Amino acid sequence: MNICFLIGKIVSEIDFKFIVNNKKYYSISILQIELNNKSIITVKGYNEIADFCYKKLVKNDYISFYGELNSKGEIEILEIYLL
C-alpha cells in the first residue's frame, strides 16, 4: 500500500457512476488532476467521497487529498479537501 498526499487542479469533468455488486450499490467518481509539474493523474473516490466530489467539485477547482496508489497508477481518495 502506497500512501500519497497531493494538491492539484481538476482538469476534467467529474464522471459519476454506480456499480451494482451482489445487490449492493456503490458510487464512484473519476476525475483527472493536474499537479504543479504539469503531470496529470487519474483519481477515484468511492461512496461518500464520490458523493462529495459530485456535489461540491467542478472543473478548475484546486483540491488537496490523500489516498492509496494502485498498480494501474490511479489513486483512490481516502480523504479530500477543497482549497
Buried (B, 14 or more C-beta within 10 A) or exposed (E): EEEEEBEBBBEBEBEBEEEEEEEEEEBBBBBBBBEEEEEEBBBBBBEEBBBBBBEEBEEEBBBEBBBEBEEEEBBBBBEBEEE
